[in-house]
Amino acid sequence: MRYHLVPLGCQMNQSDSERIRAVLESLGYRRTDVEEEADLLGVVACSVRQKAIDKVYTRIHKWNAWKKERAIVTFVSGCILPADREKFVDRFDLIFTINELPQVPEMMQQFGLVTAASLRAADQAAGRAEAAEYIDAPAVPSPPGAAPTTSPGDRPPSAAAAANGGIVSIPIIPNESRADAKKGYWKIAPNYTSGFEAFVPIQNGCDKFCTFCAVPYTRGREVSRPSDEILAEVRRLVDDGYRSITLLGQNVNSYGLDRQSEREATEIDFPELLRRIGEIGRETGRRFWTYFTSPHPRDMTDAVIDVIAEYPVLARQIHLPIQSGDDKVLIRMNRNYRVSEYRRIVEKIRATIPEASLFTDIIVGFTGETDEQFAGTREAMREFAYNMAYVAMYSPRPGAASARWDDDVTHETKRARLHALSEELQKISLRYNQALIGTELPLLVETTDRKDGYLSGKTEGKLIVRFASTDHELIGRFVTVRIDHVTPLSMEGTLVGVEPDTIDESAQLTERAHGAYRRALAAMLETEVETATAGGHAGQRRV
Amino acid sequence: MAETIQTPKSTTPRVHEVRELTSTTYVLRFDRNGMEFAPGQYVSVGLKGDINMREYSIYSPVEADYLEILVREVDEGYVSRLLRGLRPGDELEVDGPFGFFLIDEKARGRRFLFIATGTGISPFHCLTGSYPDLDYELVHGVRTGEERYEHAWYDRSRVTSCLSRDPDEVARADGAPEHAKVVAGRVTEYLRDHPVDPDTLCYLCGNCDMIYEAFDILKSHGVAPEQLYAEVYF
C-alpha cells in the first residue's frame, strides 16, 4: 500500500505534511513520489493564492479520471475556504482539517480502508481510553555527526515498528493535555524530512483578519500549542543533533495570547518560550539556531528582541512583514500598526541585536494603491535596509475581505512596482554583502548547489553562501567559509574548516561573525546616509 | 504595540431578538454566554453548523448581559440575509472577541472625535455606552435621516449627523430641539469645514474611501497619524 502526498504552500503546510505522513506510515502505508504508483493520494491545500487552489482542482480532476482504471482513494487537508470545501466534498473521498488528523485512521476505516496496521491501531485506540499514553519517538532521519539519544519510555520509530509487526500506534508526543481537541494533531510526532533542520508548529490559526488574507477563514482561530509539548519536541531535536529549528505559526509571536487565563496559572508567552529554548541551549551546550516565522509587528514586543540578544541559540535573523510602507494602505489591509510604530521596532532591533539580518514581506498593487502610496513602500525598503524581501503582486483571493474590492491596479503597474522594489533590495543587500568580503562566517551546509562541485548553505542570518566542495558529509554541519565574491542575494566563498558543535567551543567564531555583520550593517547604513546627503532621498530617518 | 486583550472563544448562543431599524438594517441580540470583550472589538458570527461567518463590531455596551450587533443586509450577502431570518431561541455560532479598535485606559480622559459612516457607528454605540464619562464628538455620515440608527442613545449635544441625500430631513430638523445637530452633505465635507484640535484622538469607522479622505483632512488639521485609529468596513 503506497501513498503519495502533495503539500502546497507555506512552511506550516510542509510541517503539517510531516505529521500526515507519520499517521499514514503508522498505518502501514509507504511513501512514493510517483503518483501513478499510489493507492492513496492526498493534497495539503493552500488558499493564499488562486493559483495554489487551482492546482488542487487540477489534481483531483486527474485522480478522479484514474478511478475508472484502478482503485484509488483521495483526500484533502490544509487551508481550505468554506466555498472550496463544499466543492471538495463531492470530489475527494476524505476531507479533514489538520486538527482532525488524529481521527484520520478512524475515518479511513469508516471509508473501508483497512490495513493490518490500522486494525491494530484501532484495537489499541479502543483499549487505551483508560490506559497509559502511547509515546512513540518520532521517526528521525539520522543527522550527520549526531549521537542518537534514547530517553526512558521512548519507543522505536513507528514505521519500523510496523515493518517488524510490532506495536503500531500513531506516534504521539508526550507530556501534553488531551483536553482540547483542537490541539490533538500536535500530539502526533512528525516524520521529519531533514536530519538537521526541523519545523516545529507552535501556533495555528489567525485572529488578526488582515483584509488580503483568507487564513482566518481556512485555519480558524489562533490556538497555541502547550509549551511543555513544544519544549519536549525542541529538546528531542537538540538531543538528536538538529542544528536549525524553526518555530512556526500564522502569527507565531502571538503565541500564548489565546491562553492568557491559563498563562496566569501555568502557561507562558512567546518571549518566555524563547527563553526556555535558550535555556535548552545552555543546559545541553549544543549549538543550534532557532528561528521563528511568521510574526506580526503588532506582537513584536521589546521582550522578544531582548531575549534573542541573551541566548546564542536564538538566531540573529528577524522576519518582520511590513506589507506596505503607507499608513493608509496599512489601514485598508487592517494591519493595525502605522509605519512609525514599525520603525520603532526596527530601531529596537538595530540597537539591541545589530548583528541580526532583517527580512520582510511586501504586497504591491493592493486595491487602490496609488503611485504616492507605493512610493512610501519604496522609501520603507530603503529606510529599513532589508537583507531579503519577499515581494508579491496582489491578487484577490475569494474568501478574503479584500476580494470584495476592485482589483484596480493593473498587472503592468504591479509588475513595475515589484521590479522597482527588487532593484532597491538588490542595491541594499549588495552593499551589505560587499562589506562581508574577506570575512570568515559560520555556515550551516544545506544542500548541493546548482553549480557543479559546490555545496550551498546559510549563515545564521539566512544569507545564502556557496563554496567549492564535493564532500556531502558536510551537509548538515556547521563550517567556516571565507567570503570571496558576492552578488545582491548570495555569496560565494572558500571552505576554511568544519566548526565545533558546542556553544562554548564555537563562541569565538560566533562573536567574530557577529562583529562582521555589525560592521556590514554600519557600512550599508553609512552608504545610505551618504546617498541621502548627496540628494538621493534626504530627510528619511536612519535606523 | 501589544496590549492585554481578551482571549477569543467560540460559543453557540441563542437569539433574543431581531430589532428592525430600517428596511435593510437591524440589530441582532443574543446570549453573551460569558464572553468578555473590550469596547470597540468585534465578533465573528454565523448560523450554528454553517461554516460561513462574518465579522461584526459589538454594538452593545460592555455591562450588558447580552451581545448585540448592528447588521446591514448586503446585496448578495449570505450571512447578513440569514441572520435577519432568525427567530428567538435559534442558535448561532459566535467567535471572538477580536480587534484593536480600543481606547486605552490611560487615554480615557482625553478629547475624542468619533467619525462613522452607516453601520460604522456600531463600535461607537458600544464605546459611548461602556464609558459614559467620555468627552467625545460623534460625526455620523448617512444618506437619509432614517439611517441615524438609534441616535437617542447618544448625548444629543455631542452628535452631528451628515445627511448626503435627505434635504427634507435636514430642513425639518434644523433648529428642532429634540434632534441632534443635522447638516447636509458628506462627513468629509463637515470635517473639512470644522478643524480639529490636534490633540484630539480620532477614531474612524466605515467604508475605506471615507477613512482615506478623513485621514488626509485630519492630518492637514495637524492630527498625527498615531492619533488616528481606523476600522475599515467592507
Chai-1 contact restraints between the chains, C-beta under 6 A:
chainA,res_idxA,chainB,res_idxB,connection_type,confidence,min_distance_angstrom,max_distance_angstrom,comment,restraint_id
A,P82,B,I51,contact,1.0,0.0,6.0,A-B,restraint_1
A,P82,B,N52,contact,1.0,0.0,6.0,A-B,restraint_2
A,D207,B,P8,contact,1.0,0.0,6.0,A-B,restraint_3
A,D207,B,F98,contact,1.0,0.0,6.0,A-B,restraint_4
A,R221,B,P8,contact,1.0,0.0,6.0,A-B,restraint_5
A,R221,B,D95,contact,1.0,0.0,6.0,A-B,restraint_6
A,D258,B,T7,contact,1.0,0.0,6.0,A-B,restraint_7
A,Q260,B,T7,contact,1.0,0.0,6.0,A-B,restraint_8
A,R298,B,M1,contact,1.0,0.0,6.0,A-B,restraint_9
A,D299,B,A2,contact,1.0,0.0,6.0,A-B,restraint_10
A,T301,B,A2,contact,1.0,0.0,6.0,A-B,restraint_11
A,D327,B,P225,contact,1.0,0.0,6.0,A-B,restraint_12
A,K328,B,Y212,contact,1.0,0.0,6.0,A-B,restraint_13
A,K328,B,F215,contact,1.0,0.0,6.0,A-B,restraint_14
A,I331,B,A230,contact,1.0,0.0,6.0,A-B,restraint_15
A,R332,B,C208,contact,1.0,0.0,6.0,A-B,restraint_16
A,R332,B,V232,contact,1.0,0.0,6.0,A-B,restraint_17
A,N336,B,F100,contact,1.0,0.0,6.0,A-B,restraint_18
A,Y337,B,M1,contact,1.0,0.0,6.0,A-B,restraint_19
A,R338,B,P225,contact,1.0,0.0,6.0,A-B,restraint_20
A,R338,B,E226,contact,1.0,0.0,6.0,A-B,restraint_21
A,S340,B,E226,contact,1.0,0.0,6.0,A-B,restraint_22
A,E341,B,M1,contact,1.0,0.0,6.0,A-B,restraint_23
A,A401,B,F234,contact,1.0,0.0,6.0,A-B,restraint_24
A,R404,B,F234,contact,1.0,0.0,6.0,A-B,restraint_25
